[in-house]
Amino acid sequence: MLLLTAVYAIEALLLRWRTCRNVTLVGAEVITRRRAWKVKMPDKTGRSKVSGSGGKGSRAGGSLVGASSLLRETQFVPAEVHKTPPSIMKLPIPKRIKALIKMHGTPLLVIDKAQLTTEYAKFRRLLPRVRLFYAIKANPHPDIIKTLADLGGSFDVASEGEMRHVLAQGVGEDRIIFANTIKRPEALEFARKAKVNFCTFDNEPEIYKIAKHAPGCRVLARLKVANIGSLVELSLKFGADQDQIVPMLLKARAMGLKAEGVSFHVGSQCLNIDNYLHAFEAVSDIVEEAARHDLKITTVNIGGGFPIRHFKHDNVGMETFAGTMRRELDRLFDKSINIMAEPGRALAGPSGMLITRVVGRSIRNNKNYYYLDDGVYGDFSGIVFDHSKYEFKTLTKTQKFLSILAGPTCDSFDTISISEELPELEVGSVVYVQNIGAYSCASALTFNGIPPAKAIVV
């Protein structure tokens, strides 16, 4: 039985992989496995417009070409369109949810702008020396980017599409790092033309590529570090061994690039502070080695991975790490060295609440089976892609029973949780999750033609 279950799971994953590989371009709309948004492009008058609206492949034109991607048009709704009064966010959660459902329906992802601002301020307070580059892969909602930009934040992008998206929100090119260590030549050409002059690498061929397509670029070499105890392991795919870093930086300098320093990433949702501390020590050794070769390291990028609390009983959060990290950064790195970080989950995660409703129910194997209007192909995609775990809450306070939660698609893989203690629910009952602002809408698909949750910032 276990073997059969494993086979079904593998088949489902292969189906997802085949689905996610497809890239659809409708005008300037870029739909990829991990990201989807409408890209604003300047028209001949220099004004910003949303490319792909009207004409072929759009709703206005009546064509069904690219229909699945066009479902994305309603995903990220800007504040000036949804016009949700901020006062709603001050209501007690039950009243807030009912008011939001009345305005927007479900599924609905709500980003609390005040909470986002609080998380940014907290990070700056805990690590005052560190310049923040928000990793927009966590949640690329335009209003999140605008809010953080107004607070003085900078941005980490991983593709030309993300770069265009951030620039379209009015962010200056000097506040962007192209932090993917593997970049398409066309993306580097675009970065050069857009004057985004800061990127990372972790191998020698990438140095030649950067030198050819973005000459004179500022670069950081990415170090491979331990990802032990992190929710998402990144060291298998990214980072060079310590003994390769200085030689590669010297090669980059010889190729006319501005070799500024070192970056690393301890893995997403890192629960082990030793990953950071060992990485700090390794980078400190690299700084000394580089100095012996007359190469001054001016920038250290400590990446992301800063943990958040998904459940009330979680005992690890940013606050538990910050004091030790702050002390070690000051001990190991001279004040002349700029320290930067790329938080994503740490900023967007605590700011988000996903509101869903039960659209179907049954009893299977003596368990309550509830089908929600969002699932793992939608905003619960973090369960699959990022191993996320969530605390499911309801507006009903009665006796609880062992229950199963599933999504709305026709795929049995679309199972959200097989063991939740929930009260007895009916069709129309609300199930909501907090701390889900990151890696939810960012990786949502349109499988079965079911659009992702509407995402708003209030």
C-alpha positions in Angstrom: 0.0 0.0 0.0 2.8 2.4 0.9 4.6 1.6 -2.4 1.4 2.3 -4.3 0.9 5.6 -2.5 4.5 6.5 -3.3 4.0 5.7 -7.0 0.8 7.9 -7.1 2.7 10.7 -5.4 5.6 10.5 -8.0 3.1 10.5 -10.9 1.4 13.5 -9.5 4.7 15.3 -9.1 5.7 14.5 -12.7 2.3 15.9 -13.8 3.0 19.1 -11.9 6.5 19.3 -13.4 5.2 19.0 -16.9 2.6 21.6 -16.2 5.0 24.0 -14.5 7.7 23.7 -17.3 5.4 25.5 -19.8 6.2 29.2 -20.1 3.5 31.4 -21.7 4.1 34.9 -23.0 1.1 37.1 -23.7 2.3 40.5 -24.7 4.8 41.3 -22.0 3.1 39.0 -19.4 5.6 36.4 -18.2 4.2 33.2 -16.6 6.8 30.9 -15.1 6.9 28.1 -12.6 7.5 30.3 -9.6 6.3 33.8 -10.7 3.4 35.4 -12.6 2.5 39.1 -13.1 1.6 41.6 -15.6 4.6 43.6 -16.6 4.2 47.4 -17.1 6.1 48.6 -20.2 6.5 52.2 -21.3 4.5 53.2 -24.4 5.7 55.6 -27.0 4.7 58.5 -24.8 6.9 57.2 -22.0 3.8 56.4 -19.9 3.5 53.1 -18.2 0.9 50.7 -19.5 0.0 47.1 -18.8 1.2 45.1 -21.8 -1.0 42.5 -23.3 -4.4 44.2 -22.6 -6.7 44.2 -25.5 -6.2 42.7 -28.9 -5.0 39.1 -29.5 -4.7 36.9 -26.5 -6.6 39.2 -24.2 -10.1 39.2 -22.7 -10.8 42.5 -24.4 -10.0 40.9 -27.8 -12.2 37.9 -27.1 -9.4 35.4 -28.0 -8.8 32.3 -25.9 -5.1 32.3 -26.9 -3.2 32.1 -23.6 -6.5 31.8 -21.6 -4.9 30.0 -18.7 -2.4 32.8 -18.2 -5.0 35.4 -18.6 -6.7 34.1 -15.4 -3.7 35.8 -13.7 -5.0 39.3 -14.5 -7.2 39.2 -11.4 -4.5 37.8 -9.1 -2.7 40.9 -7.8 -5.2 43.6 -7.3 -3.8 47.1 -6.6 -5.1 49.2 -3.8 -6.5 51.9 -6.1 -8.7 49.2 -7.7 -9.9 47.1 -4.7 -10.4 50.2 -2.5 -10.6 48.3 0.7 -10.7 50.7 3.6 -7.7 50.2 5.9 -10.1 50.5 8.9 -11.2 46.9 8.2 -7.8 45.6 9.3 -8.4 47.0 12.8 -11.5 44.9 13.3 -11.4 41.7 15.4 -10.4 38.8 13.1 -13.9 37.2 12.8 -15.5 40.6 11.9 -12.6 41.4 9.6 -12.9 38.2 7.7 -16.6 38.5 7.2 -16.2 42.1 6.0 -13.4 41.1 3.6 -15.5 38.2 2.2 -18.4 40.5 1.7 -16.2 42.8 -0.4 -14.0 40.3 -2.3 -15.3 36.8 -1.9 -12.9 33.9 -1.5 -10.3 32.6 -1.8 -8.6 35.8 -0.7 -5.0 36.5 0.3 -4.8 39.7 2.4 -1.5 41.4 3.1 -1.6 43.6 6.1 0.3 46.8 5.1 0.7 47.9 8.7 2.1 44.4 9.7 4.5 44.5 6.7 5.8 47.9 7.9 6.2 46.5 11.4 8.2 43.5 10.1 10.5 45.8 8.1 11.0 48.1 11.1 11.7 45.1 13.4 14.4 43.7 11.0 16.0 47.2 10.8 15.9 47.4 14.6 17.3 44.0 15.2 20.1 44.2 12.6 20.6 48.0 12.1 23.9 47.5 10.2 22.2 45.4 7.5 20.8 46.9 4.3 17.7 45.0 3.3 17.1 43.7 -0.3 13.6 42.2 -0.2 13.5 38.9 -2.2 10.5 39.5 -4.3 10.3 35.8 -5.1 8.5 35.5 -1.8 5.6 37.6 -2.9 5.8 40.0 -5.9 2.6 41.9 -5.2 3.2 45.5 -6.6 1.9 47.1 -3.4 4.3 45.1 -1.3 7.2 46.4 -3.4 5.9 50.0 -3.3 5.4 49.9 0.5 8.9 48.6 1.1 10.4 51.0 -1.4 8.8 53.9 0.4 10.4 52.6 3.7 13.8 52.7 2.1 14.1 49.0 1.1 16.0 47.6 -1.8 15.2 44.5 -3.9 16.6 41.1 -4.8 15.5 39.8 -8.2 16.2 36.5 -9.9 15.1 37.1 -13.5 14.5 39.7 -16.2 10.8 39.4 -15.4 11.3 40.2 -11.8 13.6 43.1 -12.7 11.1 44.6 -15.1 8.4 44.2 -12.4 10.4 46.0 -9.7 11.5 48.8 -12.1 7.8 49.2 -13.2 7.0 50.1 -9.6 9.3 53.1 -9.8 12.3 51.6 -7.9 15.7 53.0 -8.8 18.1 50.7 -10.6 20.7 51.3 -7.8 18.3 49.5 -5.3 18.3 46.2 -7.2 20.6 43.2 -7.1 20.3 40.5 -9.7 21.0 37.7 -7.2 20.5 34.6 -9.3 23.9 33.0 -9.9 22.8 31.6 -13.3 21.5 34.2 -15.7 20.3 34.1 -19.3 22.5 36.3 -21.5 19.4 38.2 -22.6 18.7 39.0 -19.0 22.2 40.4 -18.4 21.8 42.5 -21.6 18.5 43.9 -20.2 20.1 44.5 -16.8 23.0 46.5 -18.5 20.5 48.6 -20.5 18.4 49.2 -17.4 21.6 50.1 -15.4 21.0 47.3 -12.9 24.7 47.0 -12.2 25.0 44.5 -9.4 24.8 40.7 -9.5 26.2 37.4 -8.1 27.9 34.3 -9.6 29.3 31.0 -8.3 31.2 29.6 -11.2 33.9 30.6 -13.7 31.7 30.4 -16.9 29.3 32.8 -15.4 32.1 35.3 -15.0 32.8 35.2 -18.7 29.1 35.6 -19.4 28.7 38.6 -17.1 31.9 40.2 -18.5 30.6 39.8 -22.1 27.0 40.9 -21.6 27.3 43.3 -18.6 30.8 44.7 -18.7 32.0 46.6 -15.6 29.2 45.0 -13.4 29.6 44.9 -9.6 29.8 41.2 -8.6 29.6 39.0 -5.5 30.9 35.4 -5.4 28.4 33.1 -3.8 29.9 30.8 -1.1 28.5 27.3 -0.5 27.5 27.0 3.2 25.7 24.5 5.5 21.9 24.4 5.2 21.4 22.1 8.1 18.0 22.6 9.8 16.6 24.8 7.0 13.2 24.1 5.5 14.5 24.5 1.9 18.0 23.3 1.1 19.9 25.4 -1.4 23.5 24.4 -1.1 23.2 21.4 -3.5 22.4 23.8 -6.4 24.2 27.0 -5.5 27.5 28.2 -4.1 31.2 27.6 -4.7 33.6 25.9 -2.2 35.6 28.3 0.0 38.9 27.7 -1.8 37.3 28.8 -5.1 36.0 32.2 -4.0 39.1 34.4 -4.0 40.5 32.9 -7.3 37.1 33.6 -8.9 37.0 37.1 -7.6 40.5 37.7 -8.9 39.4 36.3 -12.3 36.4 38.6 -12.3 38.6 41.6 -11.6 40.9 40.6 -14.4 37.9 40.5 -16.7 37.0 44.1 -15.9 34.3 43.4 -13.4 34.1 45.1 -10.0 34.8 42.3 -7.6 33.2 43.6 -4.4 32.6 40.7 -2.1 30.9 37.5 -1.1 27.4 36.3 -0.7 25.8 33.1 0.8 22.4 31.6 1.7 21.8 29.3 4.7 18.6 27.9 3.2 15.0 29.1 3.5 13.3 29.2 7.0 16.6 28.4 8.7 16.1 27.1 12.3 19.8 26.6 13.0 21.8 29.7 13.9 25.0 27.8 13.5 24.5 28.0 9.7 24.9 31.7 9.9 27.7 31.7 12.4 29.9 29.2 10.5 29.2 31.2 7.3 30.3 34.4 9.0 33.6 32.8 10.0 34.2 31.4 6.5 33.6 34.8 4.9 35.9 36.5 7.4 38.7 34.1 6.4 37.9 34.9 2.7 38.2 38.6 3.5 41.7 38.0 4.9 42.7 35.8 2.0 41.6 38.4 -0.5 43.6 41.1 1.3 46.7 39.0 0.8 46.0 39.2 -3.0 45.5 43.0 -2.8 41.7 42.6 -3.2 39.6 44.5 -0.7 36.2 43.0 0.1 33.7 45.8 0.5 30.4 43.9 0.6 29.1 40.8 2.4 25.6 39.6 1.5 24.3 37.3 4.3 21.3 36.2 2.1 18.0 35.2 3.5 16.6 32.3 5.5 15.5 34.3 8.5 12.8 32.3 10.3 9.2 33.2 11.1 6.8 31.6 13.5 4.0 29.6 11.7 2.5 28.3 15.0 2.0 29.9 18.4 4.3 27.3 20.0 7.2 27.8 17.6 10.2 28.9 19.7 12.5 30.1 16.9 12.1 33.5 15.2 14.1 36.4 14.0 14.4 37.7 17.6 16.1 34.6 18.9 18.9 34.9 16.3 19.4 38.6 16.0 21.5 39.4 19.1 24.1 36.8 18.4 24.2 37.6 14.7 24.6 41.3 15.4 27.5 40.7 17.8 29.3 38.3 15.4 29.0 40.6 12.4 30.5 43.5 14.4 33.3 41.2 15.7 34.3 39.7 12.4 33.7 42.6 9.9 35.2 46.0 9.9 32.7 48.9 9.7 34.1 49.7 6.3 32.4 46.5 5.0 28.8 46.9 3.9 26.5 44.1 5.1 23.4 43.3 3.2 20.6 40.7 3.4 17.8 39.3 1.2 14.8 38.6 3.5 11.7 37.4 1.8 9.6 35.2 4.1 10.7 37.2 7.1 8.9 40.3 5.7 6.0 39.0 3.7 5.2 35.9 5.7 3.8 37.3 8.9 1.9 39.9 6.9 -0.4 37.6 5.1 -3.7 35.8 5.8 -5.4 33.4 3.4 -9.2 33.2 3.7 -10.9 30.2 2.1 -14.3 28.6 2.3 -15.5 25.0 2.2 -17.0 24.2 -1.2 -17.6 20.5 -0.6 -17.7 17.9 2.2 -17.9 14.2 2.6 -17.1 11.4 5.1 -14.4 9.1 3.8 -12.9 6.3 6.0 -14.8 7.7 9.0 -13.1 11.1 8.6 -14.6 14.5 7.7 -13.3 15.4 4.3 -13.5 19.2 3.5 -12.8 20.6 0.0 -11.7 24.2 0.1 -11.8 26.7 -2.7 -8.0 26.9 -2.7 -5.4 24.1 -2.7 -1.9 23.1 -3.3 -2.1 24.2 -7.0 -3.1 27.6 -5.6 -2.0 29.6 -2.6 -1.2 26.5 -0.6 1.5 25.7 -3.1 4.1 26.4 -0.4 3.2 23.0 1.1 4.7 21.4 -2.1 7.4 23.7 -3.2 8.7 24.9 0.2 7.6 22.2 2.7 5.5 24.8 4.5 3.2 23.9 7.4 0.3 26.0 8.5 -2.1 26.3 11.4 -5.7 26.1 10.1 -8.3 28.1 11.9 -12.1 28.5 11.7 -14.7 30.8 13.0 -16.5 27.9 14.7 -15.6 27.1 18.3 -17.2 23.7 18.9 -15.9 20.2 19.5 -13.1 19.2 17.1 -12.8 16.0 15.0 -9.9 14.5 12.9 -10.4 16.0 9.5 -8.8 16.1 6.0 -8.5 19.3 3.9 -8.3 19.1 0.2 -8.2 21.6 -2.7 -10.8 22.2 -5.4 -9.1 20.5 -8.4 -9.7 17.1 -9.9 -6.3 15.8 -8.8 -6.0 13.7 -5.6 -2.6 15.2 -5.2 -4.4 18.4 -4.3 -4.6 17.4 -0.6 -3.7 20.2 1.8 -3.6 18.2 5.1 -4.5 14.6 6.1 -4.7 15.3 9.8 -6.3 18.4 11.2 -8.4 18.8 14.3 -11.3 20.9 13.2 -14.9 21.5 14.3 -17.7 20.2 12.1 -17.9 22.4 9.1 -20.5 23.0 6.4 -20.4 24.1 2.8 -19.7 27.9 3.1 -17.7 27.6 6.4 -14.6 29.7 6.6 -11.1 28.2 7.0 -8.2 30.7 7.3 -4.5 30.6 7.7 -2.2 33.3 9.1 1.6 33.8 8.4 1.1 32.8 4.7 2.2 36.0 3.0 5.3 34.3 1.5 5.6 31.5 -1.0 1.8 31.2 -1.5 0.5 33.4 -4.4 4.1 33.6 -5.8 4.0 29.9 -6.9 0.3 29.5 -7.5 -0.8 27.9 -10.8 -4.1 27.9 -12.8 -4.5 24.1 -13.0 -8.0 23.1 -14.1 -8.6 26.7 -15.1 -9.0 27.6 -11.5 -7.5 31.0 -10.8 -5.3 31.7 -7.8 -6.7 33.6 -4.8 -7.2 37.3 -5.3 -4.3 39.0 -3.5 -4.7 42.5 -2.0 -2.6 44.7 0.3 -4.6 46.7 2.8 
